[in-house]
Amino acid sequence: MRRALVAISSFAIVLGAAPPALATGEKPSGEITVFAAASLTESFNAIAKQFEKRYPDVSVRINFDSSSNLAAQIQQGAPADAFASADDASIEKVTESGDVTPTPVVFAKNRLEIAVEKGNPKKVRGLADLDESGLVVVLCADAVPCGKYAAQAFASAGVTVSPASKEENAKATLSKVSLGEADAGVVYVTDVKATKGEVSGVKIPDRQNVIAAYPIATVKGSENSTAAKAWVQFVRSKTAQSKLRRFGFLPP
């Protein structure tokens, strides 16, 4: 099967490529720090346990935040071994600055969903309802992927929304809804699923929705490149991909 490439500025992100095998004789060990988009929290924590079972000599530490914040931290020299982003733009920044090793590979995709209070007491039916007077809506900040995707979805729906607040990442946005501090928020399908019923989800139709691609790469300054490469390979393996599907992610 031929590889599909999506060109992004001066580099390309590989889609659907088979995970490369580790070099013969290399045995991952030590500790790695993975920088990952906040929307990957539940799935990556589960995958880390699987990875450590496969490689018992490796310990995985994961730093979750918005992709844009993580990219900035990597550029500022924060110690990291691998970076999994919720958008192309964030990983493009660190690729262009030479902070990750090319070529980033898309390992999963995601969709937006409206998170509402359990049972949907305000009867939100779609994006058009989010501009109703009296409805408290929270969104991700403009600079982070879920904020950018929400803006695209609103534009497609022809809707203008004035949020009560803009949060630092998808999990912070979802928290406002789950705590009852907001009536609705736009996050990812996987975020709503991860609450296991604590909030309800309202689907966004395909014509208005946005498909988010999640690329991953090793960090050039990694002090444990062998384990970092093993992590990237494992995330793309059948074992991890099956786990991602169970958490609601779409295949790459």
N, C-alpha and C positions, 0 to 999 in steps of 0.2 A: 504494500500500500504506500502510495506517495505521501510525503509530508506536506501538510497544509501550512502555509506561512502567512502571518498577518504582519505587514510592515508597519513599524512604528518609528518615525523619524530616521535616525541613523542606525537602528538595529532592528532585528526581527524577533518576534516571539514565536516559538515553535509550538504547534498544536498537534496532538495525537502521536507524537514520536514515542517509540518504545524506550523504557528506562534503560540507560546504559549499565553494563555490569561493572562492578568495582574491579580494579586491577588485581591480578592474581597475587595472592600472598598478603594483601592488605587486610588487617583485622581492626575494625573500628574499636576505639576505647576512649576513655576520658570523658570530659563534659563538653556539651555544646549548648550554645544559647541561640534559640530560634526567635526571630522577630516575626510576628504574625498579626494579620488584621484581626480586630476584635471579634468580628463575626465568625472567626474560626475557633473561638475559645473551646467550646464543648468538643468539637470534632478533633482538634489537634491534641487536646488533653487525652482523649481516648486513643488516638494514634500513637502518641508518645509512649503510652503503656505497652502497646503492641510492639513498638520499636525497641524498647528496653528489654522486652522479653526475647526478641530476636537477637539483640546485641546486649547481653547482660553486663558487658564491661563499659557501656556508655550510659551516661546520665544526661537527660534532656531538661533544659530549663527554657521556658517559653515566656517571652515578653509580649503581651497583647496590648494593642493600641490602634488608633486609626493609622491607615497605611501612610498617609502624608506625614504624620508625626514620626513614625518609625523610619521613613526615608530620610527625614531631616536628622534624626539621631545618628543614623549610620554615616551620613555625610560629615557629621561633627565628630566622628571617631568613636562612637559608642561600640563596645565590644559585642560583636554578633558573628555568628557562623553561617546562618541562612536567613533568607527574607522571603516571606510569603505575603503578597500584597493582594488587596481586593480590587485593584485596578491597574491598568497598563501605565498610567501617567506616573504613579509613584515609583514603580520599578524602573521606568524610563529615566527618571532623574538620577538614580544611583548607578544606572548603567552608563549614562553619558558622563558621569563624574568619575567613572572607573572604580566605583566602590563594590560592584558585584561582578562576578565572572560571567561573561556571556556564554551561552545565550539563555535568557529566561524561558521557562517552559510553563504553559498553562496546564494546571492540574485539575481544575474544577471551574464550574460556573454557578451563578446564583441568580435569583430574581427578587424583585421588590415585592413587598406586601404591606398592607396597612395593618398596624397593630392597634387594637382597641381594647377597652376594658373587657374583662371576662363576660361573655354573654352579649356583648355589643349593645349596652343599654341606650346609647345615643343613636342607634339604628344607622350607622354609617354604611353606605352601600358602595361607595367608590370615591375616587379622587375629587370629583365635583362636590361632594358633601363636605370636604375639608375646609371650604371657604365660608361655611355657614357661620353666622353671628352667634357667639356664645359657646362655640366649640373650641376647646383648648387643644391646640395641635403643637406638637414638638417635632423638630426635624434635626438631622445631623448638620453640623456646621458646613458652610459652603465649600471649604477647602478639602473636606474629607470625602472619600468615594461615595458613601451613602448619601451625602448631601448633594453631590454633583448628579448622581443618578436620579434622585428625587426631583431635582430641578428639570432634568430632561423629561421625566414622566409628566410633570405638571405642564410643561410646554406642549407635549404631545396631546394632553387632555384639554388644553386651552384653559387651564385653571390657574388662578393667582391665590396663593395662600400666605397669610401673615401669621407665622408661628409665634407662640408664646415664648419660646426659647430655641436656641440651636445648640445642640450638644456636641461633645468632643468626638464621639464615635457612636456606632450603631447600638452597642450595649447600654451606653448612658441614655440614649434616646428611648430605648425599650424600657429601661428602668423607670423613667418618668410615668409611663403608661401603667406598668405593673404595680407601681406604688400608689396609683390613683391620683397622681399630680397632673396628669394630662388625659384627655379623652381619646386621643389618637396620635399615632406617629408613623412615619414611613421608614421601615427598616427592611431587612431581608427575610425571605421565606424561612430560612434556617433559624433566624433569631426567634421568630414566633414559635416554630416547632420545638425549639430548645426549652421553652418555658413549660412544656408539658401541660398545657391547659390553663396556666395562670393568666394568660391574656388570650384573646381571640384574634383571628386573622381575617381580613377582608381581601379577597383576591383582586389583583389589578389585571385587567384584560391585556392580551398580548399586544394590541395596537398601541397601548399606552405604556406598557412595561419596558424595562431595560434589562438586558442580560449582562451581568457583571462577570468578567473573566478574571480568574485568580492565577497570576503567574508566580513562579518560585525560582529562586536562584541561590547559589552559594555566595557568601560575602568574600571579597578578595582578600581582606585582612584577617580571615579566619586563622586562629591558632590551632585548629583541629580540622583541617580540610578533609581528611579521610572520613571522619565521622559526619561532617557536614554533607559531603557527597553521598554518603550512605543514607542520610536523612532524606535528601531530595529524591533519591532513587526510591526509597521506601514509600514516600508520600504518593508516588506515581505507580506503585505496585498494585496488584489486584487486591491484596489484603486491605490496604489503606483506602483504595478507591471504593471498595465495598462499604467500608465504614463511613466514608463521606456521603455515599448515596443514602445510607440509613439516617444521616443527619439532615437530609433534604437537599444536598448539593446536586447539581446537574453534572453529567460527564463533560470532560473537556472537549 
